[in-house]
Amino acid sequence: MEFESAVEYRLYLPKEWAEDSDRREKTEVPEEVEFQTKPAIALDQIRAAVAANLDRGVVLADAAYGINTEFRDGLTELELAYVVGVQSSMTVWEPGKQPLPAKPRGRMGKTSAAVTAVYRPPACLGEAVSDESAHHRLPGNHLA
């Protein structure tokens, strides 16, 4: 039984490899394969799934993806619900409100609290999401 998927495997090519022509040649990495971050690859795969009209669910991701503003903004543009981990040092506030002053950090400048960001598209909440932008803004944010 053959299965054709709308979401295909992608080669993650570390930046050091992408810039090393000798290594690329020895390992036969095609020229069209360029460096791309893991969140960018994942977002391209998610876009392909949406374009193929696959059933939508909730996107789950760890903090390596959740801290990436472009990844979260891309999910929001696709109107996908998501739950992502974020680093406790990330500043988050509701659209239209000013951020709270930064909390004092613990020893060696690190905080220890684990944080999860949850987003549901406006259609799910019955409310509009502001169009304001901020570097670490989670539109329609709900923190747990």
Helices and strands as residue ranges (DSSP letters): H 15-18, H 21-27, H 38-51, E 59-61, H 63-66, H 69-77, E 82-86, G 107-109, E 115-119, H 122-125, E 142-143
